[in-house]
Amino acid sequence: MYYPGSIYVDMSDIVPPEVRPKPAVPAKPPNVGAPSPSSPFPPQGLGVGGGGISAPPPSAIPVPIGSHGGSHSVGHGIGHSVSHAGSHAAPHSGGHGHGGSHSSSGGSTLLGYIGIDTIIEQMRKKTMKTGFDFNIMVVGHSGLGKSTLVNTLFKSQVSRRSAGWARDEKIPKTVEIKAVSHVIEEGGVKMKLTVVDTPGFGDQINNDNCWEPISKYINEQYEKFLKEEVNITRKKRIPDTRVHCCLYFISPTGHSLRQLDTEFMKRLSHSVNIIPVIAKADTLTIEERQEFKQRVRKELEMSGIEFYPQKEFDDDMEDKSDNDKIREAMPFAVVGSDKEYQVNGKRVLGRKTAWGIVEVENPNHCEFAQLRDFLIRSHLQDLKEVTHNIHYETYRAKRLNENGGLHPISSADTQESNL
């Protein structure tokens, strides 16, 4: 049977492949259906049934720039000549190539630039305008350099100047909570930093239940945020006073953790991100420091205390690999100082001793640089997310289950609670 526009071949006269003439691109007969839209391949024959002539090899068909092979390799070759010969899927599946690509079951690539990647820049601009909050709590008995370390971390006077007590000043009978807020700016990014100090912790003869005021303060911030959330008329941006991180200062005894240390971290590890640090690490030799760190990690593990970053919160293998290195290095042995000294022609933060200067940011002297990079440069946002998604959600679910749901409060009640 002969079709107009097709090439007639006498099957009895077999021409060897090496001398066979190159077939011309034929027009598609009207009775040959277009390829199925779901099929990624073109029809195998353009002649009679199964004995027709096979489609010419790709090298015999001119491929327009921008086409992508497969069903697209015959776009301009046959696409327009069959636009009225049955299905309309064929001409559109051909190659009007514009440097893009086609859809597939695994996803779609773009035909041109859209601008999705500018979302990150939009978020950055918005964050730079509004700024963000970070609330850090420091816990440990007096004289461990808590305020000095925080000032060193943020290179500004953001904490109390003196952690000790004057002779005429009475030591409080209970743990006090003192929160000091500052707005610091770097590179156009504003951050409202709140440092929550706990003077009086561990300074009593009887330290029973001295963690309760701290636990109460942490829960009060969750409660304040929860009431704002269930309010009928919510603020555009709810003030976030929740504690995102708790630095717990361990005395550099070189022996083991005190019972107070273990009890505090055990009771609060499920409500706040605890990061243990060994204070005034320059009082230990390098060997003593490594032995003490291993002993602390072992005691924390035996007590079932999980410090940040917790293993169950690792998102993927990359996070697990990075966090495993951090967990192996904790607790960080740190030294804090807000005084500068001249060392080898450079001004460095350090502590001057009779035998030399302990450089705070020198990794050979202490692990302050590791703590700063971990706390600020790599995990600050994650600390906030874990606080919101894990600790706060746990408190929220517990409160809603207890009360059967909180009733919306009026703006007057909100102002009264803030007072």
C-alpha positions in Angstrom: 0.0 0.0 0.0 1.3 3.4 -0.9 0.8 6.5 1.2 1.2 10.0 -0.2 4.4 11.6 1.0 6.0 8.4 2.1 8.9 6.5 0.6 8.1 3.2 -1.2 10.5 0.4 -0.6 10.4 -3.0 -2.2 11.1 -5.4 0.6 12.3 -8.0 -1.8 15.1 -5.8 -3.0 17.3 -5.5 0.1 19.9 -2.8 -0.1 23.0 -3.2 2.1 23.1 -0.6 4.9 26.4 0.8 3.7 25.1 1.8 0.3 21.5 2.6 1.3 20.6 6.2 0.5 19.8 8.5 3.3 16.0 8.8 3.6 14.3 12.1 3.4 12.2 13.3 6.3 8.6 12.3 5.2 5.3 13.9 6.0 3.3 12.0 8.5 0.4 10.1 6.9 -3.1 11.1 8.2 -3.9 7.5 9.4 -0.8 7.2 11.6 -1.6 8.4 15.1 0.6 10.8 17.0 2.7 9.5 19.8 1.0 9.1 23.1 1.6 12.2 25.3 2.7 9.9 28.1 5.3 8.2 26.0 8.7 9.8 25.9 9.6 8.2 22.6 8.6 9.0 19.0 6.7 6.5 16.8 9.0 3.7 15.6 7.7 3.5 12.1 6.5 6.0 9.5 5.5 3.4 6.9 3.2 0.4 6.8 2.4 -1.3 10.2 5.3 -3.2 11.7 7.0 -3.5 8.3 7.3 0.1 7.5 10.5 2.1 7.3 12.1 2.9 10.6 12.5 6.5 11.7 15.8 7.9 10.4 18.6 8.1 12.9 19.0 11.3 14.9 22.0 12.3 12.7 19.8 12.3 9.6 17.4 14.9 11.1 18.3 18.5 11.6 18.1 19.3 15.3 17.3 22.9 16.2 19.3 24.6 18.9 17.5 24.3 22.2 15.9 20.9 21.6 16.6 18.2 24.0 16.5 14.8 22.3 13.8 12.1 22.6 10.5 13.3 21.2 11.9 16.8 21.0 14.5 15.8 18.4 12.0 15.9 15.6 10.3 19.2 16.7 11.0 21.4 13.7 11.5 18.4 11.3 7.9 17.1 11.4 6.1 19.1 14.1 4.6 21.7 11.7 3.8 19.3 8.8 1.4 17.2 10.9 -0.3 20.0 12.8 -3.6 19.1 11.1 -3.1 15.4 10.9 -4.8 14.1 14.0 -3.7 14.8 17.5 -2.3 18.3 18.3 0.1 16.9 20.9 2.8 16.3 18.3 3.6 19.8 17.2 3.7 21.1 20.7 5.9 18.3 21.8 8.3 19.3 19.1 11.2 21.6 19.6 10.4 25.3 20.0 13.6 25.3 22.0 14.3 28.4 24.1 17.2 27.1 26.2 14.8 25.5 28.7 13.7 21.9 29.1 10.6 19.7 29.4 8.5 18.3 32.2 9.1 14.9 33.5 7.8 12.7 36.3 10.8 13.7 38.5 10.1 17.4 38.4 10.2 20.4 36.1 13.0 22.6 35.1 12.4 26.1 34.0 12.2 27.5 30.5 13.8 30.7 31.6 14.7 32.8 34.7 11.9 33.4 37.1 13.5 34.8 40.2 12.8 32.2 42.9 16.3 32.5 44.2 15.6 36.1 45.3 13.5 34.8 48.2 16.6 34.5 50.3 17.5 38.1 49.5 13.9 39.2 50.4 14.1 37.4 53.7 17.5 39.0 54.4 16.2 42.5 53.7 13.2 42.0 55.9 15.3 40.6 58.8 17.7 43.5 58.5 14.7 45.9 58.8 13.0 44.2 61.7 16.0 42.6 63.4 15.6 39.6 65.7 15.8 38.5 69.3 18.2 36.2 71.1 17.9 35.5 74.8 20.7 33.8 76.7 20.8 32.7 80.3 23.9 32.2 82.4 23.8 29.9 85.4 26.6 29.1 87.9 27.8 30.2 91.3 29.5 33.5 91.8 33.1 34.1 90.7 33.1 31.8 87.6 33.3 34.7 85.2 29.8 34.4 83.7 29.3 38.1 83.0 32.8 38.5 81.6 32.4 35.6 79.2 29.1 37.0 77.8 30.8 40.4 77.3 33.6 38.6 75.6 31.2 36.6 73.3 29.5 39.7 72.1 32.4 42.1 72.4 30.4 44.7 74.3 29.3 45.4 77.8 26.0 43.5 77.7 26.1 41.9 81.1 26.5 43.0 84.7 29.9 44.5 85.4 30.6 42.7 88.6 29.6 39.1 89.3 30.9 39.2 92.9 29.4 40.8 96.0 30.6 43.8 97.8 31.4 43.5 101.5 28.5 45.7 102.5 26.1 43.9 100.1 24.1 41.0 101.4 24.0 37.8 99.5 20.3 37.2 98.5 18.6 34.3 100.3 17.1 33.1 97.1 18.1 33.0 93.5 17.4 36.3 91.8 16.6 36.7 88.1 18.1 39.7 86.4 17.5 40.3 82.7 19.4 43.1 80.8 18.6 43.8 77.2 20.8 45.6 74.6 20.4 46.2 70.9 23.6 45.4 69.1 24.3 45.9 65.4 26.8 44.4 63.0 26.9 44.7 59.2 23.5 46.3 59.2 21.9 43.5 61.1 20.2 44.4 64.4 19.8 42.0 67.3 18.1 42.5 70.6 20.2 40.6 73.0 18.8 39.8 76.4 21.2 38.4 79.0 19.5 36.7 81.9 21.7 36.4 85.0 21.0 34.3 88.1 22.9 35.8 91.0 22.7 33.7 94.2 22.6 30.3 92.4 24.7 27.8 94.4 25.9 30.4 96.9 23.9 29.2 99.8 24.8 26.7 102.5 21.6 24.9 101.7 21.1 24.8 97.9 18.0 22.6 97.9 15.6 23.5 95.1 17.7 26.5 94.1 16.8 25.7 90.5 13.1 26.3 91.0 13.2 30.1 90.5 15.1 29.5 87.2 12.6 26.9 86.0 9.7 29.1 87.0 11.2 32.0 85.0 11.7 29.9 81.9 8.1 28.6 82.1 6.7 32.1 82.7 8.2 33.2 79.4 6.5 30.3 77.6 3.3 31.2 79.3 3.6 34.8 78.2 4.2 33.8 74.6 1.3 31.3 74.7 -1.2 34.0 76.0 -0.2 36.2 73.1 -0.8 33.4 70.6 -4.3 32.6 71.8 -5.3 36.2 72.0 -8.1 37.2 69.6 -6.3 40.3 68.4 -2.7 39.2 68.1 0.2 41.5 67.6 1.9 41.5 64.3 5.1 40.4 65.9 4.8 38.7 69.3 7.7 39.8 71.6 9.9 36.8 72.2 11.3 36.6 75.7 11.7 32.8 75.8 15.2 31.6 76.8 16.9 30.2 73.7 20.1 29.1 75.4 21.3 28.4 78.9 25.1 28.4 79.5 25.8 26.3 82.6 29.2 27.1 84.1 31.0 24.2 85.7 33.7 24.8 88.3 37.2 23.8 87.1 37.7 21.4 90.0 39.4 18.7 87.8 37.5 16.0 89.7 33.9 15.6 88.9 30.5 17.4 88.7 28.9 18.5 91.9 25.6 17.0 92.8 24.0 20.5 92.3 25.3 20.5 88.7 23.9 17.2 87.9 20.5 17.9 89.5 20.1 21.3 87.8 20.9 20.0 84.3 18.7 16.9 84.8 15.6 19.0 85.8 16.0 21.7 83.1 17.4 19.8 80.1 13.8 19.1 78.8 12.7 22.7 79.0 15.7 24.7 77.7 18.8 24.2 75.5 21.6 23.6 78.0 25.2 24.1 76.9 27.7 23.2 79.7 31.0 25.0 79.8 34.1 24.7 82.0 34.8 28.1 83.4 38.3 29.6 84.0 40.0 26.8 82.1 43.4 28.5 82.4 43.5 27.0 85.9 43.9 23.5 84.5 46.8 22.1 82.5 46.0 20.7 79.1 46.1 17.1 80.4 43.9 17.9 83.3 41.5 19.7 81.0 41.1 16.7 78.7 40.6 14.3 81.5 38.1 16.5 83.2 36.1 16.9 80.0 35.9 13.2 79.4 34.8 12.6 83.0 32.1 15.3 82.7 30.8 13.7 79.5 30.7 10.3 81.1 28.8 11.6 84.2 26.3 13.4 82.0 25.7 10.3 80.0 25.3 8.1 83.1 22.8 10.6 84.5 20.7 10.6 81.3 21.3 14.3 80.8 21.0 15.5 77.2 22.7 18.8 76.4 22.4 20.8 73.2 22.7 19.7 70.4 20.5 16.6 71.1 21.0 13.6 68.9 17.3 13.2 68.1 17.1 16.7 66.7 19.7 16.0 63.9 17.9 16.7 60.6 20.1 14.7 58.3 23.5 12.9 58.0 25.3 16.2 57.4 23.8 17.7 60.6 24.6 14.5 62.5 28.3 14.6 61.3 28.7 18.3 62.3 26.9 17.9 65.6 28.9 14.7 66.5 32.1 16.7 66.3 30.6 19.4 68.6 29.3 16.8 71.1 32.7 15.2 71.2 34.3 18.6 72.0 31.9 19.5 74.8 31.9 20.8 77.4 34.0 23.7 76.1 36.8 24.8 78.3 36.7 28.6 78.1 38.4 31.7 79.4 36.8 35.1 79.3 38.3 38.6 79.3 37.4 42.0 78.1 40.9 43.4 78.3 43.3 43.8 75.5 47.1 43.2 75.5 49.8 43.6 73.0 51.1 40.2 71.7 53.6 40.0 68.8 52.5 43.4 67.5 48.7 42.5 67.7 46.0 43.6 70.2 44.4 40.5 71.6 41.9 39.8 74.3 43.5 37.9 77.2 44.3 37.4 80.8 47.7 38.5 82.1 49.5 36.2 84.4 53.0 36.1 86.0 54.2 33.7 83.3 52.5 35.2 80.3 49.2 36.1 78.6 46.4 33.7 78.1 44.9 34.6 74.7 41.1 34.2 74.8 40.7 33.6 71.0 43.8 31.4 70.6 42.6 27.8 70.1 45.9 26.6 71.6 45.1 28.3 74.9 41.3 27.6 75.3 38.2 26.7 73.5 36.5 30.1 73.5 36.7 30.4 69.7 34.9 27.1 69.3 32.1 28.1 71.7 31.6 31.5 69.9 31.5 29.9 66.4 29.1 27.2 67.6 26.9 29.5 69.6 26.7 32.5 67.2 28.0 31.7 63.8 26.6 28.2 63.1 23.8 27.3 65.6 22.2 30.5 66.7 19.1 30.1 64.5 18.9 26.4 65.3 18.8 27.3 69.0 15.8 29.5 68.4 14.1 26.9 66.3 14.6 24.1 68.8 13.2 26.4 71.5 10.1 27.1 69.5 9.4 23.8 67.9 10.5 21.4 70.7 10.6 23.0 74.2 7.8 25.6 73.7 5.5 23.1 71.9 6.0 20.6 74.7 4.9 23.3 77.2 2.1 24.5 75.0 0.7 21.0 74.6 0.9 20.3 78.3 -0.9 23.6 79.2 -3.7 23.1 76.6 -4.3 19.5 77.8 -4.4 20.6 81.4 -7.0 23.4 80.9 -8.8 22.0 78.0 -7.7 24.9 75.9 -6.9 28.5 76.9 -9.6 31.1 76.5 -8.7 34.2 74.4 -7.7 37.1 76.5 -8.4 40.8 75.9 -5.9 43.5 75.2 -6.5 44.9 78.7 -5.5 41.6 80.3 -2.4 41.5 78.2 -1.3 45.0 79.3 -2.0 44.0 82.9 0.1 40.8 82.6 2.9 42.8 81.1 2.9 45.1 84.1 
